[in-house]
Every structure is written in C-alpha cells, then in structure tokens.
Amino acid sequence: MVAVLLYFFQYVLLSVTLIISLFLTDKLEAPRLINLVINMNIEYEATFPNIDKTEVRRRLQAAGATLERPEYKQRRVTFNPPAELADGKKWLRVRDEGDKITMSFKKVDGDKIENQKEICLTVSSFEQAVEFLQAVGCERKAYQESKRELWQLDEVDITIDEWPYLEPLVEIEGTSEESVREACVKLGFDFSQAFFGSATTQYADKYGLSHDYINNEVLSITFAGPNPFVKSS
C-alpha cells in the first residue's frame, strides 16, 4: 500500500510540475524539469521474437519452470504523453490483465536492456484510468489486444506472448540483467540476440512501416479485426 501511494504521489507531482513549468518557464524546459522528478525503474526484460510456442513450453518444463497462468487475453489503450514530453520514446498504457488493471508510464531510449524504463501502478478501473490520462492531457493512440501465458523460473517471469498479425514471442523479465541472462542460458536463448523495445518496432520491421505511422495511424490492433498494417491499394 505504501508503494502504491508513493507511485501515485510521484505521478501527481509530475502533473503539477508540468503545469507549473509551462506557466513559469519556457516550454522547452518542461521535459528537463520533469525528468528530474521521475525516478523510473529499469525494466530488465529480454524479448525473443518468432518463436515456436510448443518448443518454448518444452524448454520451460525441462528447466523446471512452473506455469503460473495459462494463456489469457489482455486489452490495452496506449497514449502519447502531453505534447511537451512527446519525443517518440515515451508512452503511457492502461492494461487489463484479467486479474488486475495497470497504468504504466514507459520509456525506451536505446537498444540495450537498461534503456527500457517503466513506472507501473495498479488501479481499480480500466475505464477511469483511461479517462484520467485523457484528462491530464495525454493523447489517446490505440486500442490493442494480445494473448499471454505466464511461467516462472527461479523468480524470473517468462511470458509467451502473441499479438495480432505477429509471430509469437517470449519475454524474460527479472530483477536484474544477471537474472535475465541466467534464465536465457537455462532456456537455450542467446542473450546477444535479444530484442529490447516495444511491439511497435516489431510491427515496423515486419511490415516495412514507420514508427510514426504505427503510433499515429493504427488506431486498433485486435484478433478479430482486419490487419491494419497492410495498406489497401
């Protein structure tokens, strides 16, 4: 409970700092001031795309991993931050994970594991969290669906994920780079071949589209809907 209140205080402080900085300083200074307020956690996560789900499950079982949650569906709404913070490297997300709702502020500013950063809150309402982000000036980007299967190996979370119109992928997330590397070895993955980033980059690579197009023109990514990455002629 204390941690949740601390994160909420940080988010409120972020919003207040943004408002004050816009009125009392040059707008170009706002991102610098806000970056001083936020202490984002590194998200120690390695992604391996284009996997065979059956083969990965076999490796997990052989390594002694336990299945924590069978495959379930997730839904999310993503947002651009307020214009003064928008640089193509940050975004916000409200996600319904079935057993909880989370609201995250995420940043990827490089291609190494330490370049993935996140602040994540657990909230009580998907719809109200979406309304909250819109109310504080965030720009709604897209509604997205995915499927996830959760395993655990030595306190490292391994998820088998599937996104619409992408090949399945596996994510290995731990509390440190060392823990992620150790899990990779046990599961037969080469850490040097890991991908560090968002699904946007994977869609961009597969379909030859720009990040800007995917982030600003693709408004819905669902399993039942048409493939939004194939432009109609």
VOGU-3710 file (C-alpha; in Angstrom, 3 decimals, decimal comma):
1> mvavllyffq> 0,000/0,000/0,000  2,834/2,379/0,846  4,481/1,703/-2,523  1,236/2,415/-4,377  0,799/5,718/-2,536  4,410/6,636/-3,290  3,966/5,996/-7,004  0,700/7,933/-7,028  2,419/10,856/-5,309  5,158/10,770/-7,961
11> yvllsvtlii> 2,560/10,874/-10,721  0,673/13,774/-9,128  3,970/15,576/-8,631  4,741/15,005/-12,305  1,446/16,606/-13,360  1,869/19,577/-11,019  5,457/20,100/-12,181  4,309/20,073/-15,789  1,657/22,732/-15,162  3,992/24,963/-13,162
21> slfltdklea> 6,822/24,618/-15,649  4,580/25,550/-18,567  3,413/28,744/-16,884  6,631/29,840/-15,187  9,336/28,695/-17,615  9,992/28,288/-21,299  8,133/25,226/-22,627  11,411/23,779/-23,832  12,483/23,443/-20,189  9,453/21,354/-19,168
31> prlinlvinm> 10,858/17,931/-20,203  14,133/18,622/-18,370  12,351/19,651/-15,176  10,006/16,676/-15,251  12,850/14,247/-15,857  14,330/15,494/-12,590  11,131/14,480/-10,780  10,678/10,974/-12,185  12,860/8,151/-10,948  11,964/5,439/-13,442
41> nieyeatfpn> 12,741/1,798/-12,793  14,755/-0,160/-15,338  12,631/-2,913/-16,857  15,048/-5,840/-17,065  13,365/-7,687/-19,900  14,693/-9,516/-22,958  12,427/-10,363/-25,884  12,908/-13,143/-28,418  10,501/-12,883/-31,372  9,423/-15,502/-33,912
51> idktevrrrl> 9,340/-18,435/-31,513  7,581/-21,798/-31,598  5,268/-21,872/-28,584  5,327/-25,653/-28,281  9,136/-25,717/-28,303  9,388/-22,939/-25,701  6,953/-24,766/-23,417  9,111/-27,877/-23,757  12,219/-25,888/-22,741  10,402/-24,326/-19,797
61> qaagatlerp> 9,249/-27,700/-18,489  12,740/-29,176/-18,936  14,262/-26,282/-16,989  11,837/-26,807/-14,104  9,705/-23,705/-14,693  6,154/-23,607/-13,371  3,096/-22,476/-15,303  1,571/-19,639/-13,267  -1,258/-18,664/-15,652  -2,446/-20,453/-18,782
71> eykqrrvtfn> -2,930/-18,314/-21,867  -5,243/-15,362/-21,282  -6,275/-12,278/-23,224  -5,131/-8,743/-22,454  -6,540/-5,447/-23,661  -4,873/-2,066/-23,502  -5,201/1,558/-24,505  -1,998/3,428/-25,288  -1,341/7,151/-25,098  1,180/9,737/-26,162
81> ppaeladgkk> 2,296/11,923/-23,246  1,394/15,629/-23,238  2,970/17,494/-26,161  5,732/18,979/-24,001  7,002/15,460/-23,207  6,362/13,784/-26,564  9,628/12,709/-28,186  8,731/9,334/-29,681  10,468/7,500/-26,833  7,800/7,711/-24,126
91> wlrvrdegdk> 4,233/6,471/-23,947  1,571/5,552/-21,405  -0,589/2,473/-21,210  -3,671/1,253/-19,386  -3,859/-2,545/-19,485  -6,469/-5,048/-18,373  -4,545/-8,167/-17,382  -7,565/-10,198/-16,331  -6,713/-10,338/-12,638  -5,657/-6,684/-12,324
101> itmsfkkvdg> -5,617/-3,328/-14,117  -2,308/-1,493/-14,513  -1,384/2,009/-15,646  2,193/2,489/-16,840  4,500/5,265/-17,976  7,127/3,708/-20,260  10,302/4,886/-21,950  12,660/3,182/-24,405  15,594/5,374/-25,412  18,065/2,853/-26,813
111> dkienqkeic> 18,613/-0,764/-27,856  20,072/-2,160/-24,630  18,317/-3,767/-21,689  18,992/-0,767/-19,429  17,240/1,542/-21,925  13,833/0,090/-21,031  12,257/2,001/-18,153  8,842/1,973/-16,531  6,669/3,234/-13,705  3,688/0,922/-13,161
121> ltvssfeqav> 0,639/1,414/-10,930  -2,179/-0,986/-10,115  -5,543/0,762/-10,436  -9,138/-0,285/-9,848  -10,872/0,715/-13,090  -9,785/0,370/-16,719  -12,263/2,973/-17,962  -11,482/5,523/-15,242  -7,738/5,150/-15,777  -8,255/5,883/-19,488
131> eflqavgcer> -10,354/8,939/-18,607  -7,730/10,103/-16,107  -4,905/10,078/-18,651  -7,036/11,937/-21,170  -7,991/14,492/-18,515  -4,347/15,326/-17,731  -3,557/15,960/-21,390  -2,402/12,608/-22,754  -3,309/11,850/-26,368  -5,069/8,538/-26,929
141> kayqeskrel> -3,272/6,437/-29,560  -4,782/2,991/-29,928  -6,765/0,094/-28,543  -4,749/-3,138/-28,621  -5,195/-6,808/-27,755  -2,705/-9,567/-27,064  -2,537/-13,030/-25,504  -0,149/-14,035/-22,731  0,906/-17,202/-20,939  2,897/-16,745/-17,718
151> wqldevditi> 5,646/-19,047/-16,423  8,132/-18,599/-13,592  11,695/-19,874/-13,318  13,783/-19,020/-10,237  11,726/-15,852/-9,579  12,123/-14,754/-13,214  8,900/-14,238/-15,152  8,747/-15,767/-18,619  5,789/-14,933/-20,810  4,786/-16,426/-24,138
161> dewpyleplv> 3,019/-13,611/-25,940  1,004/-13,411/-29,110  -0,019/-10,186/-30,853  -2,401/-9,930/-33,803  -0,562/-10,346/-37,118  2,815/-11,010/-35,469  4,592/-14,301/-34,848  4,633/-15,395/-31,173  7,397/-14,111/-28,921  8,824/-14,815/-25,488
171> eiegtseesv> 9,724/-12,213/-22,861  12,099/-12,955/-19,988  11,854/-10,447/-17,141  13,868/-10,412/-13,930  15,069/-8,092/-11,205  18,491/-7,584/-12,800  20,322/-8,115/-16,072  22,182/-11,019/-14,481  18,962/-12,832/-13,574  17,675/-12,401/-17,143
181> reacvklgfd> 20,953/-13,672/-18,604  20,887/-16,735/-16,334  17,326/-17,585/-17,365  18,279/-17,190/-21,027  21,071/-19,749/-20,590  18,753/-22,236/-18,874  16,181/-21,888/-21,664  18,639/-22,006/-24,537  18,295/-18,395/-25,701  21,276/-16,316/-26,826
191> fsqaffgsat> 21,127/-13,040/-24,881  23,146/-11,292/-27,591  20,260/-11,930/-29,991  17,599/-10,473/-27,682  15,388/-7,581/-28,707  14,845/-4,653/-26,347  11,869/-2,468/-27,212  8,166/-2,374/-27,917  5,813/-4,237/-30,243  5,782/-1,125/-32,444
201> tqyadkygls> 9,318/-1,887/-33,627  8,407/-5,490/-34,404  5,417/-4,406/-36,476  7,571/-1,794/-38,221  10,224/-4,372/-39,093  7,756/-6,971/-40,354  5,590/-4,669/-42,471  8,129/-2,050/-43,515  6,219/0,787/-41,873  7,471/3,785/-39,926
211> hdyinnevls> 7,089/4,091/-36,181  5,229/7,333/-36,772  2,631/5,596/-38,955  2,071/2,768/-36,482  1,900/5,104/-33,483  -0,409/7,682/-35,034  -2,401/5,990/-37,803  -3,091/2,479/-36,477  -5,942/3,013/-34,029  -6,920/-0,607/-33,352
221> itfagpnpfv> -4,985/-3,880/-33,176  -7,335/-6,806/-32,479  -7,507/-10,504/-33,240  -10,939/-10,245/-34,832  -10,318/-7,095/-36,844  -8,614/-6,713/-40,241  -4,850/-6,456/-40,470  -4,221/-2,708/-40,051  -0,617/-2,977/-41,230  -1,498/-3,989/-44,785
231> kss> -2,393/-0,813/-46,624  -5,260/-1,189/-49,049  -4,423/-0,304/-52,627
//
